[in-house]
Amino acid sequence: MSIFETIIIAIVEGLTEFLPVSSTGHMIIAQNLLGVESTEFVKAFTFIIQFGAILSVVVLYWKRFFQLNHTPAPEGANGLQRFLHKFDFYWKLFVAFIPAAVLGLLFSDAIDAMLESVTVVAVMLIIGGIFMLFCDKIFNKGSENTPFTEKRAFMVGLYQCISMIPGVSRSMATIVGGMSQGLTRKAAAEFSFFLAVPTMFGATVYKMYKIFKEGGTELIMDNMTTLIVGNVVAFIVAMLAIKFFISYVQKYGFKAFGWYRIIVGGIILGMLLLGYDLQIM
């Protein structure tokens, strides 16, 4: 890939990873418009630059990520309960992460097979878009006083598993999951960002492991400049996208993203009908 192609793909990744619009769908369009061949390195590149996007969440929410719970533990709590109370933030992230981690390892081959279908991506973009037109009304009972328990965290984690279907959008699935548990739009979106860190980091590490296991060390080393540029661009763009999204969704909700998903899904289906050879990166 050229530096120009690297920057464009990284911008698409940074913009779409944390918005409920499916980064996969946008990668398909970007790849086709740029004429980028779906090589082994290109597929690896789209996973590896997720690290830059992940880092943007950690930097933006630095205090949240590295702040322990210093409030008194519940009366009568044992040693383990006091420990989990102190590390409450990390514990609930772990609980929410478990479903996707387990299902991802058990059904990785089936998931990879689904990822080969551009039609599935387009259809799920449209279905998800239709749902988002109404999700504000369906889940408009969030409260800032809703306690975020382990059970609610686990339920959000189950919703995240839906995003294993390409085109659903991990962000959309987890935000809807949070709102279904009584969280406000902002709280649901922020927990979606937080949950992205272990989820995307785990997926990236697993992908890197498979690459090195299959003898791809030289492939990575030969393209190190491309990977560095891609991660830096994805980091900067993702920071801007997160700030915009939090501000926008608090004021206007998700309807615009619903219409946008329907349009993108329709474009992909239209390109398929016109005979374009679309591939997933």
KEGUGU-822599 format. One record per residue (C-alpha): residue number from 0; residue in three letters; x, y, z. Coordinates in steps of 0.25 Angstrom, whole numbers, plus 5000, padded with zeros to 4 digits. Example, Ala and Ser with C-alpha at 12.3 -4.5 7.8 and 13.67 -1.06 7.14 Angstrom:
[0 'ala' [5049 4982 5031]]
[1 'ser' [5055 4996 5029]]
% end
This chain:
[0 'met' [5000 5000 5000]]
[1 'ser' [5004 5014 4997]]
[2 'ile' [5005 5025 5009]]
[3 'phe' [4993 5031 5003]]
[4 'glu' [4985 5018 5003]]
[5 'thr' [4990 5016 5017]]
[6 'ile' [4985 5029 5022]]
[7 'ile' [4971 5028 5016]]
[8 'ile' [4969 5014 5021]]
[9 'ala' [4974 5018 5035]]
[10 'ile' [4964 5030 5035]]
[11 'val' [4953 5021 5031]]
[12 'glu' [4957 5012 5043]]
[13 'gly' [4958 5023 5053]]
[14 'leu' [4945 5030 5049]]
[15 'thr' [4936 5017 5049]]
[16 'glu' [4942 5008 5060]]
[17 'phe' [4935 5015 5071]]
[18 'leu' [4923 5020 5063]]
[19 'pro' [4911 5011 5062]]
[20 'val' [4912 5010 5047]]
[21 'ser' [4921 4997 5044]]
[22 'ser' [4935 4999 5041]]
[23 'thr' [4935 4986 5032]]
[24 'gly' [4925 4992 5023]]
[25 'his' [4933 5005 5021]]
[26 'met' [4946 4997 5019]]
[27 'ile' [4939 4990 5007]]
[28 'ile' [4936 5003 5001]]
[29 'ala' [4949 5009 5003]]
[30 'gln' [4957 4997 4998]]
[31 'asn' [4949 4997 4985]]
[32 'leu' [4950 5012 4983]]
[33 'leu' [4965 5012 4985]]
[34 'gly' [4967 4999 4977]]
[35 'val' [4974 4993 4989]]
[36 'glu' [4976 4978 4987]]
[37 'ser' [4972 4969 4999]]
[38 'thr' [4986 4963 5002]]
[39 'glu' [4990 4956 5015]]
[40 'phe' [4997 4969 5019]]
[41 'val' [4985 4978 5016]]
[42 'lys' [4976 4968 5025]]
[43 'ala' [4987 4969 5036]]
[44 'phe' [4988 4984 5035]]
[45 'thr' [4973 4986 5037]]
[46 'phe' [4974 4978 5050]]
[47 'ile' [4988 4984 5055]]
[48 'ile' [4983 4999 5053]]
[49 'gln' [4972 4996 5063]]
[50 'phe' [4983 4998 5074]]
[51 'gly' [4984 5013 5070]]
[52 'ala' [4969 5014 5072]]
[53 'ile' [4969 5006 5085]]
[54 'leu' [4980 5016 5090]]
[55 'ser' [4971 5028 5088]]
[56 'val' [4961 5023 5098]]
[57 'val' [4971 5021 5108]]
[58 'val' [4977 5035 5106]]
[59 'leu' [4963 5042 5106]]
[60 'tyr' [4959 5034 5118]]
[61 'trp' [4972 5033 5125]]
[62 'lys' [4967 5036 5139]]
[63 'arg' [4955 5026 5138]]
[64 'phe' [4965 5015 5133]]
[65 'phe' [4975 5017 5144]]
[66 'gln' [4966 5021 5156]]
[67 'leu' [4963 5011 5167]]
[68 'asn' [4950 5011 5175]]
[69 'his' [4953 5017 5189]]
[70 'thr' [4939 5017 5194]]
[71 'pro' [4937 5008 5206]]
[72 'ala' [4933 4993 5203]]
[73 'pro' [4920 4988 5207]]
[74 'glu' [4918 4985 5221]]
[75 'gly' [4922 4970 5224]]
[76 'ala' [4929 4968 5211]]
[77 'asn' [4940 4958 5211]]
[78 'gly' [4954 4959 5205]]
[79 'leu' [4951 4956 5191]]
[80 'gln' [4939 4965 5191]]
[81 'arg' [4947 4976 5196]]
[82 'phe' [4957 4974 5186]]
[83 'leu' [4947 4974 5175]]
[84 'his' [4941 4986 5180]]
[85 'lys' [4954 4993 5180]]
[86 'phe' [4956 4989 5165]]
[87 'asp' [4942 4990 5162]]
[88 'phe' [4944 4997 5148]]
[89 'tyr' [4954 4986 5143]]
[90 'trp' [4945 4975 5149]]
[91 'lys' [4933 4979 5141]]
[92 'leu' [4941 4981 5128]]
[93 'phe' [4946 4967 5130]]
[94 'val' [4932 4961 5133]]
[95 'ala' [4927 4968 5120]]
[96 'phe' [4939 4963 5112]]
[97 'ile' [4937 4949 5116]]
[98 'pro' [4925 4945 5106]]
[99 'ala' [4932 4950 5093]]
[100 'ala' [4945 4944 5097]]
[101 'val' [4939 4930 5100]]
[102 'leu' [4930 4931 5087]]
[103 'gly' [4942 4937 5079]]
[104 'leu' [4951 4925 5082]]
[105 'leu' [4941 4914 5081]]
[106 'phe' [4935 4919 5067]]
[107 'ser' [4947 4927 5061]]
[108 'asp' [4946 4918 5048]]
[109 'ala' [4931 4921 5047]]
[110 'ile' [4933 4936 5049]]
[111 'asp' [4944 4936 5039]]
[112 'ala' [4935 4929 5029]]
[113 'met' [4924 4940 5031]]
[114 'leu' [4934 4951 5029]]
[115 'glu' [4936 4946 5015]]
[116 'ser' [4921 4950 5011]]
[117 'val' [4920 4965 5007]]
[118 'thr' [4905 4962 5005]]
[119 'val' [4903 4959 5020]]
[120 'val' [4911 4972 5023]]
[121 'ala' [4901 4980 5014]]
[122 'val' [4888 4974 5019]]
[123 'met' [4893 4975 5034]]
[124 'leu' [4896 4990 5032]]
[125 'ile' [4882 4992 5027]]
[126 'ile' [4875 4984 5038]]
[127 'gly' [4883 4990 5048]]
[128 'gly' [4880 5004 5042]]
[129 'ile' [4865 5001 5043]]
[130 'phe' [4866 4997 5057]]
[131 'met' [4874 5010 5061]]
[132 'leu' [4863 5019 5055]]
[133 'phe' [4855 5014 5067]]
[134 'cys' [4865 5010 5078]]
[135 'asp' [4864 5024 5085]]
[136 'lys' [4849 5021 5087]]
[137 'ile' [4850 5007 5091]]
[138 'phe' [4862 5009 5101]]
[139 'asn' [4859 5024 5106]]
[140 'lys' [4858 5020 5120]]
[141 'gly' [4872 5022 5124]]
[142 'ser' [4876 5028 5137]]
[143 'glu' [4889 5034 5143]]
[144 'asn' [4885 5027 5156]]
[145 'thr' [4885 5013 5150]]
[146 'pro' [4895 5004 5157]]
[147 'phe' [4904 4997 5148]]
[148 'thr' [4905 4983 5154]]
[149 'glu' [4913 4971 5149]]
[150 'lys' [4900 4965 5144]]
[151 'arg' [4898 4978 5135]]
[152 'ala' [4912 4977 5130]]
[153 'phe' [4911 4963 5126]]
[154 'met' [4898 4966 5119]]
[155 'val' [4905 4977 5111]]
[156 'gly' [4916 4966 5108]]
[157 'leu' [4905 4957 5102]]
[158 'tyr' [4900 4968 5093]]
[159 'gln' [4915 4970 5088]]
[160 'cys' [4914 4956 5083]]
[161 'ile' [4904 4960 5073]]
[162 'ser' [4915 4968 5066]]
[163 'met' [4922 4956 5062]]
[164 'ile' [4912 4956 5051]]
[165 'pro' [4919 4965 5041]]
[166 'gly' [4912 4978 5038]]
[167 'val' [4905 4979 5052]]
[168 'ser' [4916 4988 5058]]
[169 'arg' [4922 4985 5072]]
[170 'ser' [4919 5000 5076]]
[171 'met' [4904 4999 5072]]
[172 'ala' [4902 4985 5079]]
[173 'thr' [4909 4989 5092]]
[174 'ile' [4902 5003 5093]]
[175 'val' [4889 4997 5091]]
[176 'gly' [4893 4986 5101]]
[177 'gly' [4896 4997 5111]]
[178 'met' [4883 5005 5109]]
[179 'ser' [4875 4992 5110]]
[180 'gln' [4881 4991 5124]]
[181 'gly' [4876 5005 5128]]
[182 'leu' [4888 5013 5125]]
[183 'thr' [4888 5027 5119]]
[184 'arg' [4892 5029 5104]]
[185 'lys' [4905 5035 5109]]
[186 'ala' [4908 5024 5120]]
[187 'ala' [4905 5013 5110]]
[188 'ala' [4914 5020 5099]]
[189 'glu' [4926 5022 5109]]
[190 'phe' [4925 5007 5114]]
[191 'ser' [4925 5003 5099]]
[192 'phe' [4938 5010 5097]]
[193 'phe' [4944 5004 5110]]
[194 'leu' [4940 4990 5106]]
[195 'ala' [4946 4992 5093]]
[196 'val' [4960 4993 5099]]
[197 'pro' [4961 4978 5104]]
[198 'thr' [4952 4973 5093]]
[199 'met' [4960 4979 5081]]
[200 'phe' [4973 4978 5088]]
[201 'gly' [4970 4963 5090]]
[202 'ala' [4966 4961 5075]]
[203 'thr' [4979 4969 5071]]
[204 'val' [4988 4960 5079]]
[205 'tyr' [4981 4948 5074]]
[206 'lys' [4983 4952 5060]]
[207 'met' [4997 4956 5062]]
[208 'tyr' [5000 4942 5068]]
[209 'lys' [4994 4935 5056]]
[210 'ile' [5002 4943 5047]]
[211 'phe' [5015 4940 5054]]
[212 'lys' [5011 4926 5056]]
[213 'glu' [5010 4925 5040]]
[214 'gly' [5023 4931 5038]]
[215 'gly' [5019 4945 5035]]
[216 'thr' [5030 4952 5043]]
[217 'glu' [5037 4957 5031]]
[218 'leu' [5023 4962 5025]]
[219 'ile' [5021 4971 5038]]
[220 'met' [5036 4976 5038]]
[221 'asp' [5036 4980 5024]]
[222 'asn' [5024 4988 5025]]
[223 'met' [5027 4995 5039]]
[224 'thr' [5026 5009 5034]]
[225 'thr' [5012 5007 5028]]
[226 'leu' [5008 5001 5041]]
[227 'ile' [5013 5012 5049]]
[228 'val' [5007 5023 5040]]
[229 'gly' [4994 5015 5041]]
[230 'asn' [4993 5014 5056]]
[231 'val' [4997 5029 5058]]
[232 'val' [4986 5034 5048]]
[233 'ala' [4976 5024 5054]]
[234 'phe' [4979 5029 5068]]
[235 'ile' [4977 5044 5064]]
[236 'val' [4964 5042 5056]]
[237 'ala' [4958 5032 5067]]
[238 'met' [4960 5043 5078]]
[239 'leu' [4953 5053 5069]]
[240 'ala' [4942 5043 5066]]
[241 'ile' [4939 5039 5080]]
[242 'lys' [4938 5054 5085]]
[243 'phe' [4929 5057 5074]]
[244 'phe' [4920 5045 5076]]
[245 'ile' [4918 5047 5091]]
[246 'ser' [4914 5061 5089]]
[247 'tyr' [4905 5058 5077]]
[248 'val' [4898 5046 5083]]
[249 'gln' [4894 5053 5096]]
[250 'lys' [4887 5064 5088]]
[251 'tyr' [4881 5057 5076]]
[252 'gly' [4881 5042 5079]]
[253 'phe' [4884 5031 5068]]
[254 'lys' [4874 5033 5057]]
[255 'ala' [4884 5040 5048]]
[256 'phe' [4893 5028 5049]]
[257 'gly' [4881 5019 5046]]
[258 'trp' [4879 5026 5033]]
[259 'tyr' [4894 5026 5030]]
[260 'arg' [4895 5011 5032]]
[261 'ile' [4883 5009 5022]]
[262 'ile' [4890 5018 5012]]
[263 'val' [4903 5011 5013]]
[264 'gly' [4897 4997 5013]]
[265 'gly' [4889 5001 5000]]
[266 'ile' [4902 5006 4993]]
[267 'ile' [4909 4993 4996]]
[268 'leu' [4897 4985 4991]]
[269 'gly' [4896 4994 4979]]
[270 'met' [4911 4992 4975]]
[271 'leu' [4909 4977 4976]]
[272 'leu' [4897 4977 4967]]
[273 'leu' [4905 4986 4957]]
[274 'gly' [4916 4975 4957]]
[275 'tyr' [4927 4981 4966]]
[276 'asp' [4936 4970 4971]]
[277 'leu' [4935 4975 4986]]
[278 'gln' [4944 4968 4996]]
[279 'ile' [4945 4969 5012]]
[280 'met' [4959 4974 5016]]
% end
